Amino acid sequence: MPADRRRSTVAKFKAGGRQTMVNHIGGGRGGSGGDGHGNGAGGSGGHGMGPSLRFDISVGHLTMHNNVHGTDDSEAGRHHNQIAAGRGLLPDSYPGAYIHQNIHQHGARGIDMLHRTVALEAIHNSAESYPQPRCHPETRTRMLEDLRDWALAPDPETTVLWLYGPAGAGKSAIMQTLAGQLNDAGILGSSFFFKRGHVMQGNAKTLFTTIAYQLALSVPSLRTHISQIVESNPSIVALSIEVQMRSLICEPCRFNRNHDPIIILIDGLDECEGHNIQVEILRIIGQSSYQYPNSLRFIIASRPEPHIREMFDSPFYSGHHRPFNVEQSFHDVHRYLSDEFARIHREHDTMARIPLPWPPADVLEKLVRKSSGHFIYASTIIKFIDNKNHRPTQRLALVQDVNHAGSESAFDALDQLYMTILNSAARQSELTPILCAIVHLNLAADQIDKLLALEEGETRLLLRGLHSVLSVGANEDDIRSHHASFLDFLENPDRSGSFCVNTLNRQISLARSFLQFCAGPFQDHHVCGPSVLIVFITSLPSSSAVAELFPLLGSINPDYIFDPESEQYLAEHDYFTDIISWLKNTPSAPAHVIQLWEDYAFMFSINAMDRYENIALSVKQLVSPSPELVRILVSIGLLCHRLFEIPTKLDLTWTDLRTTLCSLRPKFCWK
């Protein structure tokens, strides 16, 4: 007998603009039992089919397709769920009707796909990157205000701002603080913080997908557009970063309804793997900001690496970016150290009997100067001193005495930073002599080229990888360290290892190069004067280890000693006495070399005095049998020639001039 069927239909209805449809619900009824014959019992009734239920529910963008089937008691009520967004099967439920459920959420599926490819740890408030560096309260206030003003300006002249500064200047702390402030105000589009060597944060593969993902969440008008782009072309997450930027960010931004600029922060660009990729990122951003000037604003922070600076200085970015230097701030560092030392004094039990102020003002000022106005040094020593297992007073003493055994542990974080920078530089074996010349002689790049007999421009080329710790200006400008602590690092062999510039072998090698240069032909634009040479030579130990320098000390070209540009420096201090004393105290110093420098000292005294007015010589001594002496004295006293000019004027060699002038030494006296 055909089973009776019951059909119930609920028609469509609208409520509040949303449609809900409940479809068919039906259940089978079991068949009747068979007739019995004779004493036989009738057959049992057939199993009734369980209810069959199919319904679609649509609420807004949420669509559910449900199928419920029941067959027998064992299967009745079995409920299977499937979500079409790709999150897998939900747990099955028992007992009851079999339910097959599909859920599609339009506008979210693409975002879910994008979510799987992003670097969540690169976002400014990521829990995986906790704790993030932040600006200390009441510091960097003016700088942060300027950055906010630029980001919110209604019509800025540029749409890309480059925040640059040396390693340890506090760029990441500034960017984290700025991102937090913009996010709290509801105006941050997205952020990405690079991290050197990190699987997700150390390269550009996830840069623009992560930015697009954040834009979809923070800018409602972009969400659907970004999601649909990913849904229609899921492979976009693996395409080039240029395609990702154009498709996932630029094109959706055309639908930004409120027309407010979208602010994107990128920190640590120099930490992205590959110089070429870093330049490519800048090219893509520059092109996009030029094409969509009213939609996108970028704040990019990095060290002033040459390839990054060159890109911003190129015609491509000319007039389209604003450079923003993270300048030194001794005042902010002083505030930070004062607050942190006060906290340490308050929190450490061992400080209860230590009087305030601690540390004394002079010690605090010295630490501020040592920081060079940057926070990396200050934060490093605070972390070292603020150790509950040690007395802060003892730890501070270690920080102050950098030569004390164990003090190097106070600067572990700094040393790791500096070693990372040095190890990433090219041609490291050629780099150390240059660093030695910078530390000991304070020279410009072109001077180092001459001193070390390098090709013109070679020093600048070798130092390209160190711009985060060294300021390399024009050729005639001295090379300066951004951090005083970097020089301390280079001078300590326990900290800098093979890069140390203070080993005796390194110093002797530099002295040899210096003396060899001074033994050559005179150059108008030479390395530096004899005063610098003498100070460096006399800083070496008076031991047999320096014996190889004696022949070179005896072959210096006198043009360098009596060069008029050098006179003023030599006159400020008795450098000749220093070098003569050093020679006499050094074992095996040749007598003729000592005699030579004594002669130079005498000649310089004649050259420096007020010509004839200070010389007291008898008539017999003047009318001596040496016509050369008369010519020389007349040239000096009457013609006002300097010693530097006399060899040329009188056609004499320096040896002739020295021999003749120094014949006066036993007869010479001062008024």
C-alpha positions as CSV (number, residue, x, y, z in Angstrom):
1,M,0.0,0.0,0.0
2,P,1.5,3.3,-0.9
3,A,2.5,5.3,2.1
4,D,0.5,8.3,3.0
5,R,2.5,11.4,2.6
6,R,2.0,14.6,4.4
7,R,3.3,17.8,2.7
8,S,3.6,21.1,4.5
9,T,4.7,24.2,2.6
10,V,5.4,27.5,4.1
11,A,5.6,30.2,1.5
12,K,8.2,32.9,1.3
13,F,7.8,35.9,3.4
14,K,9.7,39.1,3.9
15,A,10.6,40.6,7.2
16,G,12.7,43.7,7.4
17,G,14.0,43.3,3.9
18,R,15.4,39.8,4.5
19,Q,13.9,36.7,2.9
20,T,13.4,33.4,4.7
21,M,12.2,30.3,3.0
22,V,11.2,27.1,4.8
23,N,10.9,24.3,2.3
24,H,9.3,20.8,2.4
25,I,9.0,18.7,5.5
26,G,7.7,15.1,5.0
27,G,7.7,11.8,6.8
28,G,6.8,8.3,5.6
29,R,4.3,6.0,7.5
30,G,5.0,2.3,8.0
31,G,3.1,-0.3,5.9
32,S,0.3,-2.3,7.5
33,G,0.9,-5.9,8.7
34,G,0.0,-8.9,6.5
35,D,-3.1,-11.1,7.2
36,G,-2.6,-14.3,9.3
37,H,-3.7,-17.7,7.9
38,G,-5.0,-20.4,10.2
39,N,-3.2,-20.3,13.5
40,G,-0.4,-18.1,11.9
41,A,0.2,-14.7,13.1
42,G,0.0,-11.8,10.8
43,G,3.1,-10.2,9.5
44,S,4.5,-7.1,11.2
45,G,4.0,-3.7,9.6
46,G,6.8,-2.2,7.5
47,H,9.2,0.4,8.7
48,G,8.0,3.9,8.2
49,M,10.4,6.3,6.5
50,G,11.7,9.0,8.9
51,P,10.9,12.6,8.1
52,S,12.6,14.1,5.2
53,L,13.4,17.7,5.7
54,R,15.0,20.2,3.2
55,F,15.1,23.9,3.9
56,D,17.0,26.9,2.8
57,I,17.4,29.9,5.1
58,S,18.8,33.2,3.8
59,V,19.6,36.0,6.2
60,G,21.4,38.9,4.6
61,H,24.5,37.5,3.0
62,L,24.3,34.2,5.0
63,T,22.8,31.3,3.1
64,M,22.2,27.8,4.6
65,H,21.2,24.7,2.7
66,N,20.0,22.0,5.0
67,N,19.0,18.4,4.2
68,V,17.5,16.2,6.9
69,H,16.8,12.6,6.2
70,G,15.7,9.8,8.5
71,T,15.5,6.1,7.6
72,D,15.4,3.9,10.6
73,D,16.0,4.3,14.2
74,S,19.7,3.9,13.9
75,E,20.0,6.6,11.4
76,A,17.2,8.9,12.6
77,G,18.5,12.3,13.6
78,R,22.0,11.9,12.3
79,H,23.2,15.4,11.5
80,H,26.0,16.3,9.1
81,N,27.3,19.8,8.7
82,Q,29.4,21.2,5.9
83,I,30.5,24.8,5.6
84,A,31.3,25.8,2.0
85,A,33.8,28.5,3.1
86,G,36.3,25.7,3.4
87,R,36.7,25.2,7.1
88,G,36.0,21.5,7.0
89,L,33.2,19.4,8.5
90,L,31.7,20.3,11.8
91,P,31.2,17.3,14.2
92,D,28.3,15.0,13.4
93,S,25.5,14.9,15.8
94,Y,23.4,11.8,16.8
95,P,20.6,10.7,17.0
96,G,17.8,12.0,14.8
97,A,17.4,12.9,11.2
98,Y,20.4,13.0,8.8
99,I,21.1,16.7,8.2
100,H,23.4,17.9,5.4
101,Q,24.1,21.6,5.9
102,N,26.0,24.0,3.6
103,I,26.8,27.5,4.6
104,H,28.1,30.3,2.3
105,Q,28.9,33.7,3.6
106,H,29.3,36.1,0.7
107,G,32.0,38.7,1.2
108,A,33.9,36.6,3.7
109,R,35.2,33.6,1.8
110,G,37.9,35.6,0.1
111,I,38.9,37.1,3.3
112,D,39.2,33.7,4.9
113,M,41.5,32.6,2.0
114,L,43.6,35.7,2.4
115,H,43.8,35.1,6.2
116,R,45.8,31.9,5.5
117,T,48.6,33.7,3.7
118,V,49.2,36.7,5.9
119,A,51.9,37.4,8.5
120,L,49.8,38.2,11.6
121,E,53.0,38.6,13.6
122,A,53.9,41.6,11.4
123,I,50.9,43.6,12.5
124,H,51.6,46.3,15.1
125,N,49.5,44.9,17.9
126,S,50.3,41.2,17.3
127,A,50.4,39.0,20.4
128,E,53.1,37.0,18.7
129,S,55.5,40.0,18.7
130,Y,54.8,41.1,22.3
131,P,56.2,43.1,23.8
132,Q,56.7,45.6,21.1
133,P,59.0,48.6,21.6
134,R,57.2,51.8,22.5
135,C,58.3,55.4,23.1
136,H,58.8,56.2,26.8
137,P,56.1,58.5,28.2
138,E,56.8,62.2,27.5
139,T,59.5,61.4,24.9
140,R,59.4,61.9,21.1
141,T,56.2,64.0,21.6
142,R,57.1,66.6,19.0
143,M,58.2,64.0,16.5
144,L,55.0,62.0,16.9
145,E,52.9,65.1,16.6
146,D,54.6,66.0,13.3
147,L,54.0,62.5,11.9
148,R,50.3,62.6,12.9
149,D,49.9,66.0,11.3
150,W,51.4,64.8,8.1
151,A,49.2,61.7,8.0
152,L,46.0,63.6,8.6
153,A,46.8,66.7,6.5
154,P,43.9,67.3,4.1
155,D,46.1,68.1,1.1
156,P,49.8,67.1,1.7
157,E,52.4,67.9,-0.8
158,T,53.7,64.3,-0.7
159,T,52.0,60.9,-0.1
160,V,55.1,59.0,1.0
161,L,57.1,59.8,4.2
162,W,60.5,58.2,4.8
163,L,61.4,58.0,8.5
164,Y,65.1,57.3,8.6
165,G,67.8,57.0,11.3
166,P,70.8,54.9,12.3
167,A,70.6,51.6,14.0
168,G,69.2,51.9,17.5
169,A,67.7,55.4,17.0
170,G,64.3,54.2,18.1
171,K,62.5,54.0,14.7
172,S,60.5,50.9,15.6
173,A,59.4,52.4,18.9
174,I,58.3,55.5,17.1
175,M,56.4,53.5,14.5
176,Q,54.8,51.2,17.1
177,T,53.7,54.2,19.1
178,L,52.4,56.0,16.0
179,A,50.5,52.9,14.9
180,G,48.9,52.6,18.3
181,Q,47.8,56.2,18.3
182,L,46.4,56.1,14.7
183,N,44.6,52.8,15.5
184,D,43.1,54.1,18.7
185,A,41.8,57.1,16.6
186,G,40.3,54.7,14.1
187,I,42.3,56.0,11.2
188,L,45.1,53.3,10.7
189,G,44.7,51.4,7.5
190,S,47.3,48.8,8.1
191,S,50.9,48.2,9.3
192,F,53.7,45.8,8.6
193,F,56.8,45.4,10.7
194,F,59.7,43.6,9.0
195,K,62.0,41.5,11.1
196,R,65.4,40.3,9.8
197,G,65.6,36.6,9.3
198,H,62.0,35.8,10.3
199,V,60.2,33.2,8.1
200,M,57.1,35.5,7.7
201,Q,58.4,38.9,8.6
202,G,61.8,38.7,6.9
203,N,60.7,38.9,3.3
204,A,58.2,40.6,1.0
205,K,56.1,37.5,0.1
206,T,53.4,38.4,2.6
207,L,53.8,42.2,2.7
208,F,50.9,43.3,0.4
209,T,48.6,40.4,1.3
210,T,49.0,41.3,5.0
211,I,48.3,44.9,4.2
212,A,45.2,44.0,2.1
213,Y,43.9,41.7,4.8
214,Q,44.1,44.5,7.4
215,L,42.4,47.0,5.0
216,A,39.5,44.6,4.5
217,L,39.0,44.6,8.2
218,S,39.6,48.2,9.0
219,V,37.9,49.9,5.9
220,P,34.4,48.4,5.5
221,S,33.9,49.8,2.0
222,L,36.9,47.7,0.8
223,R,36.0,44.4,2.4
224,T,33.7,43.0,-0.3
225,H,35.9,44.2,-3.2
226,I,39.0,42.6,-1.7
227,S,37.2,39.4,-0.9
228,Q,35.7,39.1,-4.4
229,I,39.1,39.6,-6.0
230,V,40.6,36.8,-4.0
231,E,37.6,34.5,-4.6
232,S,37.7,35.1,-8.3
233,N,41.5,34.5,-8.5
234,P,42.8,32.6,-5.5
235,S,46.2,32.3,-7.1
236,I,46.7,36.0,-6.5
237,V,48.3,35.3,-3.1
238,A,51.2,33.7,-5.0
239,L,51.6,36.2,-7.8
240,S,54.2,39.0,-7.9
241,I,54.1,41.7,-5.2
242,E,53.4,44.3,-8.0
243,V,50.3,42.4,-9.1
244,Q,49.2,42.0,-5.4
245,M,49.7,45.7,-4.8
246,R,47.7,46.7,-7.8
247,S,44.9,44.2,-7.5
248,L,44.4,43.9,-3.7
249,I,45.1,47.4,-2.6
250,C,45.1,50.0,-5.4
251,E,42.0,48.9,-7.3
252,P,39.8,48.3,-4.2
253,C,40.8,51.8,-3.0
254,R,38.9,53.3,-5.8
255,F,35.7,52.3,-3.9
256,N,36.7,54.0,-0.7
257,R,33.5,55.8,0.0
258,N,34.5,58.2,2.7
259,H,37.4,59.5,0.6
260,D,39.7,59.8,3.7
261,P,43.3,58.8,2.9
262,I,44.3,55.3,3.9
263,I,47.4,55.3,6.1
264,I,49.8,52.4,5.7
265,L,52.9,52.0,8.0
266,I,55.9,49.9,7.0
267,D,58.7,49.6,9.5
268,G,62.2,48.1,9.0
269,L,62.3,48.0,5.2
270,D,66.1,47.5,5.5
271,E,65.4,44.2,7.3
272,C,63.5,42.7,4.4
273,E,65.6,40.1,2.7
274,G,67.4,41.3,-0.5
275,H,68.4,44.9,-1.4
276,N,66.8,44.5,-4.8
277,I,63.5,43.6,-3.2
278,Q,63.7,46.6,-1.0
279,V,64.2,48.9,-4.0
280,E,61.4,47.1,-5.8
281,I,59.0,47.7,-2.9
282,L,59.8,51.4,-3.0
283,R,59.3,51.5,-6.7
284,I,55.9,49.8,-6.4
285,I,54.8,52.1,-3.6
286,G,56.0,55.2,-5.4
287,Q,54.2,54.2,-8.5
288,S,50.9,53.5,-6.7
289,S,51.0,56.6,-4.6
290,Y,51.5,58.6,-7.7
291,Q,48.6,57.0,-9.5
292,Y,46.3,57.2,-6.5
293,P,47.4,60.3,-4.6
294,N,44.1,60.8,-2.9
295,S,43.7,57.3,-1.6
296,L,47.0,56.1,-0.1
297,R,49.6,57.5,2.3
298,F,52.7,55.5,3.3
299,I,55.1,56.0,6.2
300,I,58.2,53.9,5.6
301,A,60.9,53.6,8.3
302,S,64.4,52.2,7.7
303,R,68.0,52.8,8.3
304,P,69.7,55.2,5.8
305,E,71.2,52.4,3.7
306,P,72.7,53.7,0.5
307,H,70.5,51.8,-1.9
308,I,67.4,53.0,-0.1
309,R,68.6,56.6,0.1
310,E,69.6,56.5,-3.6
311,M,66.0,55.4,-4.5
312,F,64.5,58.2,-2.5
313,D,67.0,60.7,-4.1
314,S,66.3,59.4,-7.6
315,P,64.0,61.3,-10.1
316,F,61.4,58.6,-9.5
317,Y,60.7,60.0,-6.0
318,S,61.7,63.6,-6.6
319,G,59.0,65.8,-5.1
320,H,56.9,62.8,-4.2
321,H,58.2,62.0,-0.7
322,R,59.1,63.7,2.5
323,P,62.4,62.7,4.3
324,F,62.0,62.7,8.1
325,N,65.2,62.2,10.1
326,V,65.0,60.6,13.5
327,E,67.3,63.1,15.1
328,Q,69.3,62.7,18.3
329,S,67.4,63.7,21.4
330,F,69.7,64.0,24.4
331,H,66.7,65.5,26.4
332,D,64.5,62.5,25.7
333,V,67.3,60.1,26.7
334,H,67.9,62.0,29.9
335,R,64.2,61.8,30.7
336,Y,64.1,58.1,30.0
337,L,67.2,57.3,32.1
338,S,66.0,59.5,35.0
339,D,62.6,57.8,35.1
340,E,64.1,54.3,34.8
341,F,66.8,54.8,37.5
342,A,64.1,56.2,39.8
343,R,62.0,53.1,39.2
344,I,64.9,50.8,39.8
345,H,65.8,52.6,43.1
346,R,62.1,52.3,44.1
347,E,61.7,48.6,43.2
348,H,65.0,47.0,44.3
349,D,65.2,46.0,47.9
350,T,69.0,46.5,48.0
351,M,68.5,50.2,47.1
352,A,66.7,51.1,50.3
353,R,69.8,52.6,52.0
354,I,71.2,54.2,48.8
355,P,70.6,58.0,49.0
356,L,69.0,59.9,46.3
357,P,69.7,61.2,43.7
358,W,71.0,58.0,42.3
359,P,73.0,57.9,40.2
360,P,74.7,61.3,40.8
361,A,74.0,64.0,38.3
362,D,77.5,63.8,36.8
363,V,77.2,60.0,36.2
364,L,73.8,60.5,34.6
365,E,75.1,63.2,32.3
366,K,78.0,61.0,31.2
367,L,75.6,58.1,30.4
368,V,73.5,60.5,28.3
369,R,76.5,61.7,26.4
370,K,77.6,58.1,25.8
371,S,74.2,57.4,24.3
372,S,74.8,59.9,21.5
373,G,71.2,60.9,21.9
374,H,69.9,57.5,20.8
375,F,67.8,55.1,22.9
376,I,69.6,51.8,22.1
377,Y,72.5,52.4,24.5
378,A,70.2,53.8,27.2
379,S,67.7,50.9,27.0
380,T,70.5,48.3,27.0
381,I,72.2,49.5,30.2
382,I,68.8,49.8,31.9
383,K,68.0,46.2,31.1
384,F,71.4,45.2,32.4
385,I,71.2,47.2,35.7
386,D,67.5,46.2,36.3
387,N,68.3,42.6,37.3
388,K,66.7,41.4,40.5
389,N,69.6,38.9,41.0
390,H,72.2,41.7,41.3
391,R,72.8,44.9,43.1
392,P,72.0,47.9,40.7
393,T,75.0,49.8,42.2
394,Q,77.4,47.1,41.2
395,R,75.9,46.7,37.8
396,L,76.1,50.5,37.2
397,A,79.8,50.3,38.2
398,L,80.4,47.7,35.5
399,V,78.7,49.9,32.9
400,Q,80.9,52.8,33.8
401,D,84.2,50.8,33.7
402,V,84.1,49.3,30.2
403,N,87.6,47.8,30.7
404,H,86.6,45.9,33.8
405,A,86.3,42.1,33.5
406,G,82.7,41.2,33.0
407,S,81.6,44.6,31.8
408,E,81.1,43.3,28.3
409,S,78.0,41.4,29.4
410,A,76.4,44.8,30.0
411,F,76.4,45.4,26.3
412,D,75.3,42.0,24.9
413,A,72.3,43.5,23.1
414,L,74.4,46.3,21.6
415,D,77.2,43.9,20.6
416,Q,74.8,41.6,18.8
417,L,73.4,44.5,16.9
418,Y,76.9,45.7,15.8
419,M,78.1,42.3,15.0
420,T,75.0,41.6,12.8
421,I,75.7,44.8,10.9
422,L,79.5,44.1,10.4
423,N,78.9,40.5,9.5
424,S,76.5,41.5,6.7
425,A,79.1,43.8,5.2
426,A,80.9,42.8,2.0
427,R,84.7,42.2,1.9
428,Q,85.2,42.2,5.7
429,S,88.9,41.6,5.6
430,E,89.4,44.9,3.7
431,L,86.9,46.6,6.0
432,T,88.9,46.4,9.3
433,P,91.9,48.5,8.2
434,I,89.4,51.2,7.2
435,L,87.7,51.0,10.5
436,C,91.1,51.3,12.2
437,A,91.8,54.5,10.3
438,I,88.4,55.9,11.2
439,V,88.8,55.2,14.9
440,H,92.4,56.2,15.4
441,L,92.9,59.0,12.8
442,N,89.4,60.5,12.2
443,L,89.8,60.7,8.5
444,A,87.6,61.4,5.5
445,A,86.9,58.8,2.9
446,D,89.2,60.2,0.2
447,Q,92.0,60.5,2.8
448,I,91.7,56.9,3.7
449,D,91.9,56.0,0.0
450,K,95.3,57.8,-0.1
451,L,96.6,56.5,3.2
452,L,95.8,52.8,2.4
453,A,96.7,53.1,-1.3
454,L,93.2,52.2,-2.4
455,E,91.5,53.2,-5.7
456,E,89.6,56.4,-5.5
457,G,86.2,55.9,-4.1
458,E,87.0,52.4,-2.6
459,T,86.5,53.4,1.0
460,R,83.0,54.8,0.3
461,L,82.2,51.6,-1.6
462,L,83.4,49.3,1.3
463,L,81.4,51.3,3.8
464,R,78.1,51.2,2.0
465,G,76.9,48.4,4.3
466,L,77.7,50.4,7.5
467,H,75.6,53.5,7.0
468,S,73.4,52.4,9.9
469,V,76.3,53.0,12.3
470,L,78.6,55.4,10.4
471,S,77.8,58.8,8.8
472,V,79.7,58.8,5.5
473,G,79.3,62.3,4.0
474,A,81.0,63.9,1.1
475,N,84.6,62.9,0.3
476,E,86.1,65.8,2.3
477,D,83.9,65.2,5.4
478,D,85.2,63.2,8.3
479,I,83.5,59.8,8.7
480,R,81.6,59.9,12.0
481,S,80.0,57.2,14.2
482,H,76.3,57.6,15.0
483,H,77.0,55.9,18.3
484,A,79.9,56.6,20.7
485,S,79.2,53.0,21.9
486,F,80.1,51.7,18.5
487,L,83.6,53.0,18.9
488,D,83.9,51.5,22.3
489,F,82.8,48.2,20.8
490,L,85.5,48.3,18.1
491,E,88.2,49.1,20.6
492,N,87.4,46.1,22.9
493,P,88.7,42.8,21.5
494,D,86.4,40.8,23.8
495,R,83.4,42.4,22.2
496,S,84.3,43.0,18.6
497,G,86.6,40.0,18.0
498,S,88.1,40.0,14.5
499,F,86.8,43.5,13.9
500,C,88.8,45.0,16.8
501,V,90.9,48.0,15.9
502,N,93.0,48.1,19.0
503,T,95.2,45.1,18.6
504,L,98.9,45.9,18.3
505,N,99.2,44.3,14.9
506,R,96.3,46.4,13.6
507,Q,97.8,49.6,15.0
508,I,101.3,48.9,13.7
509,S,99.9,48.1,10.3
510,L,98.1,51.4,10.2
511,A,101.2,53.2,11.4
512,R,103.2,51.5,8.6
513,S,100.7,52.7,6.0
514,F,100.8,56.2,7.4
515,L,104.6,56.4,7.4
516,Q,104.9,55.0,3.9
517,F,102.5,57.6,2.7
518,C,104.5,60.4,4.4
519,A,107.7,59.0,2.9
520,G,106.3,59.5,-0.6
521,P,106.0,62.7,-2.8
522,F,104.2,65.6,-1.2
523,Q,100.6,66.0,-2.0
524,D,98.8,69.3,-1.5
525,H,95.6,67.7,-0.3
526,H,97.3,65.1,1.9
527,V,96.0,62.8,4.6
528,C,96.7,64.8,7.8
529,G,99.5,66.7,9.5
530,P,102.5,65.5,11.5
531,S,100.7,66.3,14.7
532,V,98.2,63.5,14.1
533,L,101.0,61.1,13.0
534,I,103.0,61.9,16.2
535,V,100.1,61.4,18.5
536,F,99.3,58.1,16.9
537,I,102.9,56.8,16.9
538,T,103.5,57.8,20.5
539,S,100.4,56.0,21.6
540,L,102.0,52.7,20.6
541,P,103.9,50.8,23.3
542,S,107.6,51.6,23.6
543,S,108.7,48.0,22.9
544,S,110.7,46.0,20.4
545,A,107.4,45.2,18.6
546,V,107.5,48.6,16.9
547,A,111.1,48.3,15.6
548,E,109.9,47.9,12.0
549,L,108.7,51.5,12.1
550,F,112.1,53.0,12.8
551,P,113.4,53.0,9.2
552,L,110.1,54.6,8.1
553,L,110.4,57.3,10.8
554,G,113.8,58.2,9.4
555,S,112.5,58.6,5.8
556,I,109.6,61.0,6.2
557,N,109.4,63.7,3.5
558,P,110.2,67.0,5.4
559,D,107.6,68.7,3.2
560,Y,104.9,67.1,5.4
561,I,106.5,68.4,8.6
562,F,107.1,71.9,7.5
563,D,104.0,72.3,5.4
564,P,102.5,75.7,6.4
565,E,99.1,74.1,7.0
566,S,100.8,71.9,9.7
567,E,102.6,74.7,11.5
568,Q,99.6,76.0,13.5
569,Y,98.9,72.5,14.9
570,L,102.5,71.8,15.7
571,A,102.8,75.2,17.4
572,E,99.9,74.4,19.8
573,H,101.8,71.6,21.5
574,D,105.4,70.4,21.7
575,Y,104.9,67.3,19.6
576,F,108.6,67.0,18.8
577,T,109.4,66.5,22.4
578,D,106.8,63.7,22.5
579,I,108.2,61.8,19.6
580,I,111.9,62.3,20.7
581,S,111.0,61.1,24.2
582,W,109.2,58.1,22.8
583,L,112.1,57.1,20.6
584,K,114.6,57.4,23.4
585,N,112.4,55.2,25.6
586,T,112.0,52.5,23.0
587,P,114.6,49.8,22.9
588,S,116.9,49.6,19.9
589,A,115.7,53.0,18.5
590,P,118.6,54.0,16.1
591,A,120.6,57.0,17.2
592,H,120.4,58.6,13.8
593,V,116.6,58.6,13.8
594,I,116.6,60.3,17.2
595,Q,119.1,62.8,15.9
596,L,117.0,63.5,12.8
597,W,113.9,64.3,14.9
598,E,116.0,66.5,17.2
599,D,117.1,68.4,14.1
600,Y,113.5,68.8,12.9
601,A,112.6,70.2,16.3
602,F,115.4,72.8,16.1
603,M,114.5,73.7,12.6
604,F,110.8,74.1,13.5
605,S,111.8,76.4,16.4
606,I,113.6,78.7,14.0
607,N,110.7,78.5,11.6
608,A,108.2,79.4,14.3
609,M,110.0,82.3,15.9
610,D,109.7,86.0,15.1
611,R,112.4,85.9,12.5
612,Y,115.6,87.7,13.4
613,E,114.3,89.6,16.4
614,N,114.7,86.6,18.7
615,I,118.1,85.4,17.6
616,A,121.2,86.5,19.4
617,L,124.3,85.7,17.3
618,S,127.7,87.4,17.3
619,V,129.1,89.1,14.2
620,K,131.7,86.4,14.0
621,Q,129.1,83.7,14.0
622,L,127.1,85.5,11.4
623,V,130.1,86.0,9.1
624,S,130.9,82.4,9.2
625,P,132.7,80.5,6.5
626,S,129.4,78.9,5.4
627,P,127.8,81.0,2.6
628,E,124.8,78.6,2.6
629,L,124.0,79.5,6.2
630,V,124.1,83.2,5.4
631,R,121.8,82.7,2.4
632,I,119.4,80.7,4.5
633,L,119.4,83.2,7.4
634,V,118.8,86.1,5.0
635,S,116.0,84.2,3.3
636,I,114.4,83.6,6.7
637,G,115.1,86.9,8.4
638,L,114.9,89.4,5.6
639,L,112.8,87.8,2.9
640,C,110.4,86.2,5.4
641,H,110.5,82.9,3.7
642,R,109.2,79.8,5.5
643,L,111.4,76.7,5.7
644,F,108.9,75.0,3.4
645,E,109.8,77.5,0.6
646,I,113.6,77.6,1.0
647,P,114.5,74.3,-0.7
648,T,112.8,75.6,-3.9
649,K,113.9,79.2,-3.5
650,L,117.5,78.4,-2.9
651,D,117.7,75.2,-4.9
652,L,118.7,73.1,-1.8
653,T,117.8,69.7,-0.7
654,W,116.1,69.1,2.7
655,T,119.3,67.3,3.8
656,D,121.4,70.4,2.9
657,L,119.1,72.7,4.6
658,R,119.0,70.6,7.8
659,T,122.7,70.1,7.9
660,T,123.4,73.8,7.5
661,L,120.8,75.1,9.9
662,C,121.6,72.6,12.6
663,S,125.2,73.7,12.6
664,L,123.9,76.6,14.7
665,R,122.6,74.4,17.5
666,P,125.6,74.7,19.8
667,K,125.8,78.5,19.3
668,F,122.1,79.2,19.4
669,C,120.5,81.0,22.3
670,W,117.3,82.9,23.1
671,K,117.1,86.5,24.2
